[in-house]
Amino acid sequence: MRRCRRWFAALGLLALLVVLLGGRPLPVLAESATPPLPQLFDQALQASRSGRFSEALPLWNQVLDLAPMDAAAWSNRGNVQLALGDPLAAIADQDRAIQLDPTSVDPHLNRGTAEELLARWEAAEADYRWILDRIDGESDDKASALYNLGNVQGSRDDWAAARSSFAAASLLRPGFAMARSSEALATFQLGQLDRAEQQLRSLIRRYPLFADARAGLTALLWQRGGRGEAESHWVSASGLDPRYRDPEWLLAVRRWPPAPVSALQQFLALA
């Protein structure tokens, strides 16, 4: 009888809970659908690398819910925030990554990129110089920091310093074609057209399908009166990448110096 009473008492408690829940059945506890942390981190990383940023952001949010002290996750989410057009959120994430891992290079490089987008030139330069002061010898990170520093120096209209930074970056990473092209364009800006032409032609021989060098040579040849060859290079450049028609993109995104941009626009106006 005691067992019966206990059973009936349990039924009474269950009935009371059903009433309190508005007649709804008790929820059934299900296993979490969240994948293990390493798998989730890998999914977020793959989405980021493949450019699926809207998909990557909630994945990084889940990673950070599970591992809020993971500096790499904060830095990766910051990169996604920047790709989605929110540089302030990106900087905040990189700040957190630096707090958690003060010796890591990546958050400084990534934060500098976000600071550039906001035209915070001094802050960006400080991040790049922090990297350069701490890396001895050759490394891809050092080459990237030098290249980005060159962009900052160019944005501050110091094209001699920018050229030196681009040249140093290309020496550290011999296959760094964009650094070599930027060096040639800075040489163009400084009025050394013979040297700039030699640099661009050498780059095109090495990388025939490199649109940046062909567009740069188009501008230079036009300025020197070589319209026929300029048109030939432009056919290749515009076919490889139509963005070179856009002066705003050239100045703000690709970060060409103003003299090559002006020459290319003159060519396009009469081509």
C-alpha positions in Angstrom: 0.0 0.0 0.0 2.9 2.4 0.7 4.2 1.9 -2.8 0.7 2.5 -4.1 0.4 5.7 -2.2 3.8 6.9 -3.4 2.9 6.1 -6.9 -0.5 8.0 -6.6 1.4 10.9 -5.0 3.8 11.0 -7.9 0.8 11.0 -10.3 -0.7 13.9 -8.3 2.5 15.9 -8.6 2.7 15.2 -12.3 -0.9 16.4 -12.7 -0.1 19.6 -10.8 2.8 20.3 -13.0 0.7 19.8 -16.1 -1.8 22.3 -14.7 0.9 24.8 -13.9 2.2 24.4 -17.5 -1.2 25.2 -18.9 -2.0 21.6 -19.9 1.2 21.3 -22.0 3.2 18.1 -21.7 6.5 18.3 -19.9 9.4 19.1 -22.3 11.7 16.3 -23.3 15.4 16.9 -22.8 17.2 16.4 -26.0 20.9 16.0 -26.7 22.6 19.3 -27.8 22.8 19.6 -31.6 26.0 21.7 -31.3 29.0 19.9 -32.7 32.2 19.4 -30.7 34.4 22.5 -30.4 37.2 21.4 -32.8 34.6 20.5 -35.4 32.8 23.8 -34.9 36.1 25.7 -35.1 36.9 24.0 -38.4 33.5 24.7 -39.9 33.8 28.4 -39.0 37.3 28.5 -40.5 36.3 26.8 -43.7 33.3 29.2 -44.1 35.7 32.2 -43.6 38.3 31.0 -46.0 35.7 30.3 -48.7 34.2 33.8 -48.4 30.9 32.7 -46.8 31.1 35.4 -44.2 27.4 35.6 -43.3 27.6 31.9 -42.5 30.9 32.2 -40.7 29.8 34.8 -38.2 27.3 32.8 -36.3 29.7 29.9 -36.3 32.4 32.0 -34.7 29.8 33.3 -32.2 29.1 29.6 -31.2 32.9 28.9 -30.9 33.3 31.9 -28.6 30.3 30.9 -26.5 32.1 27.6 -25.9 35.7 29.0 -25.7 35.6 32.7 -24.7 39.4 32.6 -24.0 40.4 31.5 -27.4 42.4 34.4 -28.9 42.5 32.9 -32.4 38.7 32.6 -32.5 38.4 36.3 -31.5 40.9 37.3 -34.2 39.1 35.2 -36.9 35.8 36.6 -36.0 37.3 40.1 -36.3 38.3 39.3 -39.8 34.8 38.2 -40.6 33.4 41.4 -39.1 35.7 43.4 -41.3 34.7 41.5 -44.4 31.0 42.2 -43.5 31.7 45.9 -43.4 32.0 46.6 -39.6 35.6 47.7 -38.9 34.8 48.9 -35.4 33.5 45.5 -34.4 36.6 44.0 -36.1 38.9 46.2 -34.0 37.1 45.3 -30.8 37.6 41.6 -31.6 41.2 42.1 -32.4 41.7 44.1 -29.2 40.3 41.1 -27.2 42.6 38.7 -29.1 45.6 40.8 -28.2 44.5 40.9 -24.5 44.3 37.1 -24.5 47.6 36.6 -26.4 49.8 39.7 -26.3 52.6 38.1 -28.3 50.6 37.0 -31.3 51.3 38.8 -34.6 48.0 38.0 -36.4 45.7 40.3 -34.4 48.0 43.3 -34.9 48.1 42.7 -38.6 44.4 42.2 -38.8 43.7 45.2 -36.6 45.9 47.4 -38.7 43.9 46.4 -41.8 40.7 47.5 -40.0 42.3 50.7 -38.9 43.3 51.5 -42.4 39.7 51.2 -43.6 38.8 53.9 -41.0 41.8 56.1 -42.2 43.4 55.7 -38.7 46.9 55.9 -40.3 48.9 56.4 -37.1 47.2 53.5 -35.3 47.6 51.2 -38.4 51.3 52.1 -38.7 51.8 51.5 -35.0 50.4 47.9 -35.4 52.6 47.2 -38.4 55.7 48.6 -36.7 54.9 46.5 -33.6 55.2 43.4 -35.9 58.4 44.6 -37.6 60.1 45.4 -34.3 59.5 41.8 -33.0 60.2 39.6 -36.0 63.8 38.9 -36.9 64.8 37.4 -40.3 62.4 36.5 -43.1 58.8 35.7 -42.7 55.5 36.1 -44.5 54.1 38.1 -41.6 57.0 40.6 -41.9 56.4 40.9 -45.6 52.7 41.5 -45.1 53.4 44.1 -42.4 55.9 45.9 -44.7 53.4 45.9 -47.6 50.6 47.2 -45.5 52.9 49.8 -44.0 53.7 50.9 -47.6 50.0 51.4 -48.2 49.7 53.5 -45.1 52.8 55.6 -46.1 51.3 56.1 -49.6 48.0 57.2 -48.1 49.9 59.8 -46.2 51.5 60.9 -49.4 55.0 59.7 -48.5 55.7 57.8 -51.7 59.4 57.5 -51.2 58.9 55.7 -47.9 56.1 53.6 -49.4 58.4 52.5 -52.3 61.0 51.4 -49.8 58.5 49.4 -47.8 57.1 47.7 -50.9 60.6 46.9 -52.1 61.5 45.4 -48.7 58.3 43.3 -48.8 59.1 41.9 -52.2 62.6 41.0 -51.2 61.3 39.0 -48.2 58.7 37.2 -50.3 60.0 36.9 -53.9 56.6 35.8 -55.3 54.8 38.8 -53.8 53.7 40.2 -57.2 51.5 42.9 -55.7 54.3 44.3 -53.6 56.5 44.5 -56.8 53.7 46.2 -58.7 53.1 48.7 -55.9 56.8 49.5 -55.8 56.8 50.2 -59.6 53.7 52.4 -59.2 55.3 54.4 -56.4 58.3 54.8 -58.7 55.9 56.1 -61.4 54.5 58.5 -58.8 58.0 59.8 -58.0 58.5 60.6 -61.7 61.1 57.9 -62.4 59.4 56.6 -65.5 62.3 54.6 -67.0 62.8 52.7 -63.8 59.0 52.2 -63.4 58.6 50.9 -66.9 61.5 48.4 -66.5 59.9 47.1 -63.2 56.5 46.7 -64.8 57.8 44.9 -67.9 59.9 42.6 -65.8 56.8 41.8 -63.7 54.7 41.1 -66.8 57.3 38.7 -68.2 57.1 36.8 -64.9 53.4 37.0 -64.5 51.7 37.5 -68.0 48.2 37.4 -66.6 48.8 39.9 -63.8 46.2 42.6 -64.4 47.7 45.2 -62.0 51.1 45.4 -63.8 49.4 45.5 -67.3 47.1 48.3 -66.2 50.0 50.2 -64.6 52.1 49.8 -67.8 49.1 51.0 -69.8 49.0 54.2 -67.8 52.8 54.7 -68.0 53.0 54.1 -71.8 50.1 56.5 -72.4 51.9 59.2 -70.4 55.0 58.6 -72.5 53.1 58.7 -75.8 53.0 55.0 -76.6 49.3 54.8 -77.3 49.4 51.7 -79.5 51.2 49.5 -77.0 49.2 51.0 -74.2 46.0 49.9 -75.9 47.4 46.4 -76.3 48.2 46.0 -72.6 44.8 47.5 -71.7 42.9 44.9 -73.6 44.6 42.3 -71.5 44.2 44.2 -68.2 40.6 45.0 -68.6 39.8 41.5 -69.7 41.5 40.1 -66.7 39.9 42.5 -64.2 37.4 45.2 -65.2 37.7 47.0 -61.8 40.7 48.9 -63.2 38.2 51.1 -65.0 37.0 52.5 -61.7 39.3 55.3 -60.3 37.6 55.2 -56.9 38.4 51.5 -56.6 42.0 52.2 -57.7 42.6 54.9 -55.1 40.6 53.6 -52.1 40.8 49.8 -52.4 43.8 48.9 -54.6 45.6 52.0 -53.3 47.3 53.2 -56.5 49.2 56.5 -56.3 47.3 59.4 -57.9 49.6 60.0 -60.9 49.1 56.5 -62.4 45.4 56.8 -61.7 45.2 60.1 -63.5 47.2 58.8 -66.5 45.0 55.7 -66.8 41.8 57.9 -66.7 43.2 60.1 -69.4 43.9 57.1 -71.5 40.4 55.7 -71.0 38.8 59.1 -71.8 40.4 59.0 -75.3 40.6 55.2 -75.9 
